[in-house]
Amino acid sequence: MVNTHIERVEAHDGGTFDSFCAVPDGGRGPGVLLFQEVFGVNDNMRGLAGRLADEGYLVLVPDMFWRVRPGFESPDEAGLAEGMSLAGQMDQDLAVHDMSSALGHLLGMPGCTGKVGAVGFCLGGTLTYTCAATARLDRRSLAAAVPYYGSGIYQLLDLAGAVECPIMFHYGDRDPYIPAEQVAAIEAAFAGHGNAEVHHYDAGHAFSNWDAPSFYEPEAAEKAWDRTTAFLAKHLR
């Protein structure tokens, strides 16, 4: 049975921020950092955390908006404009520190068996990529990363060489926010990585978000989820 609670993570510069935590049956497992969409840590993120905990992972979902609007969440597309505004107010350097703090907190939890991966959607996809490239704790970094349709990744391809862990990208070929040429550039940047996968779907943006009916495309979502869980099992267990 999955149990959930709120963890308080200490920031590097003082203060703490909330992180939703889903604990697998038995209380122990590899760790997964789950990074939010622009809708905040909402029912969709909590539901995904529960699904990952059902797979045996100890999951932490940090509130990445805590510095601009702590606790913000929107249940559906109605919060898109507000969420995008909050994302635009995020300090990227501080976000890197916050992700490192969350990684350190998760690694230090008694239920974490050692390896930690990251999964993120939309804004969280970009954060997952950035976390893989930059977050380090005593020379430890992510053991696997799965960014879903991160629209900011193309602008951060100068970090591609710093991504050392296995990484799996998911993109919808009908995504109006991420042009095909940007996805092609990402594929080219990771062609020599050795353990990178880029998957395409006949879908639009945010196709995995069941809380947003105008975006959700269940066939693509389930196919991507099956690939994600197989990828995590391969690299975290």
Secondary structure, 3 states (H helix, E strand, C coil): CCEEEEEEEECCCCCEEEEEEEECCCCCEEEEEEECECCECCHHHHHHHHHHHHCCCEEEEECCCCCCCCCCECCCHHHHHHHHHHHHHCCHHHHHHHHHHHHHHHHHCCCEEEEEEEEEECHHHHHHHHHHHHCCECCECCCEEEEECCCCCHHHHHHHHHCCCCEEEEEECCCCCCCHHHHHHHHHHCCCCCCEEEEEECCCCCCCCCCCCCCCCHHHHHHHHHHHHHHHHHHHC
